[in-house]
Amino acid sequence: MKEYNGMITKDMAKSILTKDTPKGHIKVDINDIISNKVPVGRIVDLSEHVYRIFNRIRFDASDNNKQKRTIVLGKEQSTLPLTLWDKKSDLADVLPIERNDIVHIQNLKVIKTGPSGELSSTQETHITKTSSGGTAISDFSKITGNEKNIDIIGRIVSLSQIRYFMDLSGKQSGISDCIISDGKIELRLVLWKSSSQAVAEMHPGDYIKVEFVNTKQKDSGIEIVASDTSRVLINNSLYQRLSI
């Protein structure tokens, strides 16, 4: 306040309250970006719910630096996608960040504003998980056929190697499957497209969480389906949430 000696205007007061930190970023609300109150190019911090997380996409299978992951922040009807580029895409699994968690993220760049706004990581992006959601189903007896966009935790009993095929667009895609268990009931999990790439990191005995999956009622029983819109997380700390 020393730089303003005496009376100050409303605009001058506002500049004090919203003054950038030494690194040039400010804390904002996600609705400030949606309502165009934050300019494109601004570096911001925010605290928000994790609505969903997509699988990591690699541009070069031999180079882990060529990758990205999309995290959708906010709540339904009020969300923004955040793209974590290259090594920053690993943050989602290292923490790990899961659906319905609350996270505090520093040093994000605003790429687009408005209802179709978009955020991007920078070299200085840092994520802290401040609250855990914990909504995944760990008791398979509660799973029925034809459910949409649910989260499931289980232990991998067995798995098959990825199989490749040409999709309708003429691009090569993959499919794999595994049997997962809650300690009592075993179900088949089918992994399509980007979800199938997780097979490279999976082993029998590992614990797995699949987010935004659908279920189908088959003659052989209930089948769980993970696709490009799902997210696969392999983490042995997940066993603490199994109903065994």
C-alpha positions in Angstrom: 0.0 0.0 0.0 3.0 2.3 0.4 3.1 3.0 -3.3 -0.4 4.5 -3.1 -0.1 7.5 -0.7 -3.5 9.1 0.1 -6.7 8.5 -1.9 -6.8 5.7 -4.5 -9.3 5.0 -7.3 -11.4 1.8 -7.6 -9.3 0.6 -10.4 -6.1 1.1 -8.4 -7.6 -0.8 -5.5 -8.5 -3.6 -7.8 -5.0 -3.8 -9.2 -3.7 -4.3 -5.6 -6.1 -7.1 -4.8 -5.4 -9.0 -8.1 -1.8 -8.1 -8.3 0.3 -10.9 -9.8 2.7 -12.9 -7.7 6.4 -12.5 -8.4 6.1 -15.4 -10.9 3.3 -13.6 -12.8 0.4 -15.9 -12.0 -2.8 -15.4 -10.1 -5.3 -17.7 -8.5 -8.6 -17.8 -10.4 -11.9 -19.7 -10.3 -12.8 -22.0 -13.2 -15.9 -19.9 -13.9 -13.7 -16.8 -14.4 -12.2 -18.6 -17.4 -15.6 -19.8 -18.7 -17.1 -16.3 -18.4 -14.1 -14.7 -20.2 -12.8 -12.8 -17.2 -9.3 -14.1 -17.6 -7.3 -13.2 -20.8 -5.8 -15.8 -23.1 -2.2 -16.4 -22.3 -2.5 -15.7 -18.6 -0.6 -18.0 -16.2 -3.0 -19.0 -13.4 -3.4 -21.2 -10.3 -6.7 -22.9 -9.4 -8.2 -25.3 -7.0 -10.9 -27.6 -8.5 -12.7 -30.9 -8.7 -11.4 -33.6 -11.1 -14.4 -34.5 -13.3 -12.6 -37.1 -15.3 -9.1 -38.2 -16.6 -8.3 -39.7 -19.9 -5.6 -42.2 -20.7 -2.1 -41.0 -21.6 -1.5 -40.7 -25.4 2.0 -41.2 -26.7 3.0 -39.7 -30.0 6.2 -41.8 -30.2 6.3 -45.2 -28.5 10.1 -45.0 -28.1 10.1 -41.5 -26.5 8.3 -40.9 -23.2 8.7 -37.2 -23.7 6.3 -37.2 -26.6 3.0 -37.6 -24.8 0.0 -35.9 -23.4 -2.9 -36.5 -21.0 -6.2 -34.6 -20.7 -7.8 -34.0 -17.3 -11.3 -32.4 -17.2 -11.6 -30.1 -14.3 -14.9 -28.8 -12.7 -18.3 -30.3 -12.2 -20.8 -31.4 -14.8 -22.2 -28.5 -16.9 -19.2 -26.4 -15.8 -15.9 -28.1 -16.9 -12.7 -27.2 -18.7 -10.1 -29.5 -20.2 -6.5 -29.3 -19.1 -3.8 -30.8 -21.3 -0.7 -32.1 -19.4 2.2 -32.3 -21.9 5.2 -34.6 -22.0 6.7 -35.3 -18.6 3.9 -33.4 -16.9 1.4 -36.0 -18.1 3.0 -38.4 -15.6 1.8 -36.3 -12.7 -1.7 -37.9 -12.9 -0.4 -41.3 -12.1 2.5 -40.4 -9.7 0.2 -38.6 -7.2 -2.1 -40.4 -8.2 -5.0 -38.1 -9.2 -8.4 -39.8 -9.5 -11.9 -38.9 -10.4 -13.7 -36.7 -7.9 -10.5 -35.6 -6.2 -9.9 -31.9 -5.4 -6.6 -30.6 -6.7 -4.6 -27.4 -6.4 -2.7 -26.7 -9.6 -0.1 -24.0 -10.1 1.3 -22.4 -13.3 -1.3 -23.3 -15.9 -1.6 -21.4 -19.2 -5.0 -20.2 -20.4 -5.2 -21.3 -24.1 -8.9 -20.5 -24.7 -11.6 -18.8 -22.7 -15.4 -19.1 -22.7 -17.6 -22.2 -22.4 -15.1 -24.0 -24.7 -12.1 -22.8 -22.8 -8.9 -24.8 -22.4 -5.9 -25.0 -20.1 -2.4 -26.2 -20.8 0.5 -27.2 -18.6 3.8 -25.2 -18.5 7.3 -26.3 -17.5 6.5 -24.9 -14.0 3.2 -26.7 -13.5 2.8 -28.3 -10.1 -0.2 -30.3 -8.8 -1.2 -31.0 -5.2 -4.1 -33.3 -4.3 -6.0 -31.7 -1.4 -8.9 -34.1 -1.1 -9.7 -37.6 -2.3 -13.0 -38.6 -3.9 -13.0 -42.4 -3.4 -16.2 -43.3 -5.3 -15.0 -46.5 -7.1 -16.8 -49.8 -6.7 -14.7 -52.4 -4.9 -17.6 -54.9 -4.2 -18.4 -56.6 -7.5 -21.7 -57.9 -6.2 -23.0 -54.4 -6.6 -22.2 -54.2 -10.3 -25.0 -54.8 -12.7 -25.2 -54.9 -16.5 -25.7 -51.8 -18.7 -24.2 -49.3 -16.2 -22.5 -46.2 -17.7 -19.5 -44.2 -16.6 -18.7 -45.9 -13.3 -15.3 -46.5 -11.6 -14.2 -50.0 -10.5 -11.2 -51.3 -8.4 -10.0 -54.9 -8.6 -7.0 -57.2 -8.6 -5.7 -58.6 -11.9 -6.0 -62.4 -12.0 -4.9 -63.0 -15.6 -4.5 -61.0 -18.8 -4.0 -61.4 -22.5 -1.5 -59.6 -24.8 -2.7 -56.7 -26.9 -4.2 -57.7 -30.3 -4.2 -55.2 -33.2 -6.8 -54.5 -35.8 -7.8 -51.8 -38.3 -10.7 -49.7 -37.2 -13.4 -48.1 -39.4 -11.2 -45.1 -40.1 -8.4 -47.3 -41.4 -6.2 -46.7 -38.4 -4.5 -49.4 -36.4 -6.0 -49.9 -33.0 -5.7 -52.4 -30.1 -7.8 -54.6 -27.8 -6.9 -56.7 -24.8 -8.7 -58.3 -21.9 -8.1 -59.4 -18.4 -9.9 -61.1 -15.5 -10.1 -58.9 -12.3 -11.3 -59.9 -8.9 -12.6 -58.2 -5.7 -11.4 -61.2 -3.7 -14.7 -63.1 -4.1 -16.1 -62.4 -7.6 -14.2 -62.4 -10.9 -15.2 -60.3 -13.9 -13.9 -59.9 -17.4 -12.5 -56.5 -18.3 -12.1 -55.6 -22.0 -9.7 -52.9 -22.9 -10.2 -51.1 -26.2 -7.9 -48.6 -28.1 -5.9 -46.3 -25.7 -7.0 -48.4 -22.7 -5.5 -51.5 -24.2 -2.0 -49.8 -24.1 -2.1 -50.2 -20.3 -1.4 -53.9 -20.8 2.3 -53.1 -21.2 2.4 -52.0 -17.5 0.1 -54.7 -16.1 0.9 -58.0 -14.4 -1.2 -60.7 -12.6 -1.4 -59.7 -9.0 -1.4 -55.9 -9.7 -4.3 -53.8 -8.5 -6.2 -51.8 -11.1 -8.6 -49.0 -11.2 -10.7 -48.2 -14.3 -12.6 -45.0 -14.5 -15.5 -44.1 -16.7 -16.2 -47.6 -17.8 -19.5 -49.3 -19.0 -20.8 -52.7 -18.1 -22.6 -55.2 -20.4 -24.7 -58.2 -19.5 -23.4 -61.2 -21.5 -24.5 -64.8 -21.6 -21.3 -65.6 -19.8 -21.9 -62.9 -17.1 -21.2 -59.2 -16.6 -18.4 -57.7 -18.7 -16.6 -54.4 -18.0 -15.6 -52.3 -21.0 -12.9 -49.6 -21.0 -12.4 -47.5 -24.1 -10.8 -44.2 -25.3 -13.1 -42.3 -22.9 -11.9 -44.4 -19.9 -8.8 -44.2 -17.8 -6.7 -47.1 -16.5 -4.6 -46.7 -13.3 -2.2 -49.4 -12.1 -1.2 -48.8 -8.5 -0.5 -51.4 -5.8 -1.7 -49.0 -3.1 -5.2 -49.5 -4.4 -5.5 -52.8 -2.6 -6.4 -50.9 0.6 -9.8 -50.1 -1.0 -10.7 -53.6 -2.0 -13.5 -55.4 -0.1 -11.4 -58.4 0.8 
